[in-house]
């Protein structure tokens, strides 16, 4: 199982996008509060669409509450302060549960947490002058790498909703 952990996210639109990504990729989402918005937020609903009700997520009120359940879990901490490139790790074992923690949009993961877990930190390479990428984009980049290494286990690699041959069987209109 792959899990995404959001440490005190600030932007409901990012969380909505991440919920949608997690649902589509069959990834568990864990959110650590307290939150500065609620789940009835218009921006969250717009970004998450109807995927919010279908997604697998859990909200913890605090880091202390989260730590009680996750103290022995395999967590990678995504930060610009790491020297370890995310794609160099081996995430391929589908029997192993792995989690990726992402920090707040404004301040990231608290430095104390990063220092305590420095050997498990990872980074997404960027040009030297870039401070950060959008949070939901970072989640998609990291999740895609882990899924790729797991050969997209449990995900459809063919069009199912409209049918595998949809492009060749659809009616052409306004030709």
HELIX and SHEET records of a PDB file:
HELIX    1   1 UNK A   12  UNK A   25  1                                  14    
HELIX    2   2 UNK A   42  UNK A   48  1                                   7    
HELIX    3   3 UNK A   51  UNK A   54  1                                   4    
HELIX    4   4 UNK A   63  UNK A   70  1                                   8    
HELIX    5   5 UNK A   86  UNK A   88  5                                   3    
HELIX    6   6 UNK A  111  UNK A  116  1                                   6    
HELIX    7   7 UNK A  118  UNK A  120  5                                   3    
HELIX    8   8 UNK A  135  UNK A  149  1                                  15    
HELIX    9   9 UNK A  166  UNK A  169  1                                   4    
SHEET    1   A 6 UNK A  57  UNK A  60  0                                        
SHEET    2   A 6 UNK A  28  UNK A  32  1                                        
SHEET    3   A 6 UNK A   2  UNK A   7  1                                        
SHEET    4   A 6 UNK A  98  UNK A 102  1                                        
SHEET    5   A 6 UNK A  75  UNK A  78  1                                        
SHEET    6   A 6 UNK A 121  UNK A 122  1                                        
END                                                                             
